């Protein structure tokens, strides 16, 4: 009786994992960026609170507060997107999950990843071109404060690039798992 050998033979090749180097790099970026994104949201709330107090109680100008809070929120949203995607925390079409057999659901997940990658990759590319244009042309906000627009554009470009890398990693891993006939 060679039950142990039969179990090894039928187990097949190991389930493909995410490439360790790339996954580690993106994971490190996630661990560095998430606390900063949380801090940015807290700072945005303080800036907005200060804006309300200074405008309605102190009757002073609030030229910079709205844009500063928008810049902080843009940075928090775009830079944290890859980390949220790592947990598959974005809105997905999960209504179909219960209706599909597991193999079809794995295919659905890969197709959603590929469609998301196409959109986010295009968005990242356009963000980089917008950033370049803002730097070359010296674009500034039209407000009286007038901060340079390369600041939010750079946050958007880096965030979308990180998200695209994360989705590419997940799609590639999903494709490898489909090829090996393994569950996700």
C-alpha positions in Angstrom: 0.0 0.0 0.0 1.5 3.2 -1.1 -1.2 5.7 -0.1 1.4 8.4 0.7 2.9 8.1 -2.8 -0.6 8.2 -4.4 -1.4 11.3 -2.5 1.8 13.0 -3.7 1.3 12.0 -7.3 -2.4 13.2 -7.4 -1.6 16.5 -5.6 -0.1 17.9 -8.8 2.2 20.9 -9.0 2.0 23.5 -6.3 -0.5 26.3 -6.6 1.3 29.3 -8.1 1.9 32.2 -5.8 2.5 35.8 -6.5 6.0 36.6 -7.6 7.8 37.1 -4.3 10.0 40.1 -5.2 7.3 42.1 -6.8 4.7 41.2 -4.1 7.2 42.1 -1.4 8.0 45.4 -3.0 4.3 46.4 -3.4 3.6 45.1 0.2 6.4 47.3 1.6 5.0 50.3 -0.3 1.5 49.5 1.1 2.9 49.3 4.7 4.6 52.7 4.2 1.7 54.4 2.4 -1.3 53.3 4.4 -0.3 55.2 7.6 0.5 58.3 5.6 -2.9 58.0 3.9 -4.6 57.7 7.2 -2.7 60.7 8.5 -3.7 62.7 5.3 -7.4 62.0 6.0 -7.1 63.1 9.6 -5.2 66.3 8.5 -7.9 67.0 5.9 -10.6 66.8 8.6 -8.6 69.2 10.8 -8.1 71.6 7.8 -11.8 71.5 7.0 -12.8 72.0 10.6 -10.4 75.0 10.8 -11.9 76.3 7.6 -15.4 76.2 9.1 -14.3 77.8 12.3 -12.3 80.5 10.7 -15.0 81.3 8.1 -18.1 81.4 10.3 -16.7 82.3 13.8 -13.6 84.4 13.0 -14.9 85.8 9.6 -11.6 85.3 8.0 -10.7 84.2 4.5 -10.4 80.5 3.6 -8.3 80.6 0.4 -6.2 77.6 0.9 -8.2 75.2 3.2 -10.5 73.7 0.6 -7.7 73.0 -1.9 -5.4 71.7 0.8 -8.0 69.3 2.0 -8.8 68.2 -1.6 -5.1 67.5 -2.2 -4.8 65.5 1.0 -7.9 63.4 0.1 -6.7 62.9 -3.5 -3.4 61.6 -2.1 -5.1 59.3 0.4 -7.6 57.8 -2.1 -5.2 57.2 -4.9 -2.2 56.1 -2.9 -4.2 53.6 -0.8 -6.0 52.1 -3.8 -3.4 49.3 -4.3 -3.5 48.3 -0.7 -7.3 48.1 -0.8 -7.1 46.0 -4.0 -4.7 43.6 -2.3 -7.5 42.7 0.0 -10.0 42.8 -2.9 -11.7 45.5 -1.0 -13.0 47.4 -4.0 -16.5 47.0 -5.3 -16.7 43.9 -7.4 -19.4 41.9 -9.1 -19.8 39.5 -6.2 -23.5 38.9 -6.9 -22.5 36.3 -9.5 -20.2 34.4 -7.1 -22.9 32.3 -5.6 -24.5 31.4 -8.9 -21.3 30.3 -10.7 -19.5 27.0 -10.3 -16.0 27.5 -8.7 -14.1 27.1 -12.0 -16.3 29.7 -13.7 -15.9 32.0 -10.8 -12.1 31.8 -11.1 -12.4 32.7 -14.8 -14.8 35.6 -13.9 -12.2 36.9 -11.4 -9.4 36.8 -13.9 -11.6 38.5 -16.6 -12.5 41.2 -14.1 -8.8 41.6 -13.2 -7.9 41.9 -16.9 -10.6 44.5 -17.6 -9.6 46.4 -14.4 -6.0 46.3 -15.5 -6.9 47.7 -18.9 -8.8 50.6 -17.4 -6.3 51.3 -14.6 -3.3 51.0 -16.9 -4.8 53.5 -19.3 -5.7 55.8 -16.4 -2.2 55.6 -15.0 -0.7 56.4 -18.4 -3.0 59.4 -18.9 -2.1 60.5 -15.3 1.6 60.5 -16.2 1.0 62.5 -19.4 -1.1 65.0 -17.4 1.6 65.3 -14.8 4.2 65.9 -17.5 2.1 68.6 -19.0 1.5 70.2 -15.7 5.2 70.3 -15.0 6.3 71.5 -18.5 3.5 74.1 -18.8 3.7 75.2 -15.1 0.0 74.7 -14.4 -1.3 76.1 -11.2 -4.7 76.0 -9.6 -7.0 78.9 -10.5 -7.6 79.8 -6.9 -6.1 82.8 -5.1 -3.8 80.3 -3.3 -2.7 78.9 -6.7 -0.7 75.7 -5.7 1.0 73.9 -8.6 -1.1 71.1 -10.1 1.8 68.7 -10.3 1.2 67.9 -6.7 -2.2 66.2 -7.1 -1.4 64.9 -10.5 1.7 63.2 -9.2 -0.3 61.6 -6.4 -2.8 60.4 -8.9 -0.2 59.0 -11.3 1.8 57.2 -8.6 -1.4 55.8 -7.0 -2.8 54.5 -10.3 0.5 53.0 -11.2 0.7 51.1 -7.9 -2.9 50.0 -8.4 -2.1 48.8 -12.0 0.9 46.8 -10.7 -1.2 45.2 -8.0 -4.0 44.2 -10.4 -1.4 42.9 -12.9 0.1 40.8 -10.2 -3.3 39.4 -9.2 -4.3 38.8 -12.8 -1.1 37.0 -13.6 -1.4 34.8 -10.5 -5.0 34.1 -11.4 -4.0 33.1 -14.9 -1.3 30.8 -13.6 -3.8 29.2 -11.2 -6.3 28.7 -14.0 -3.6 27.0 -16.2 -2.7 24.7 -13.3 -6.4 24.0 -12.5 -6.0 25.2 -8.9 -8.5 27.2 -6.8 -7.8 30.9 -6.3 
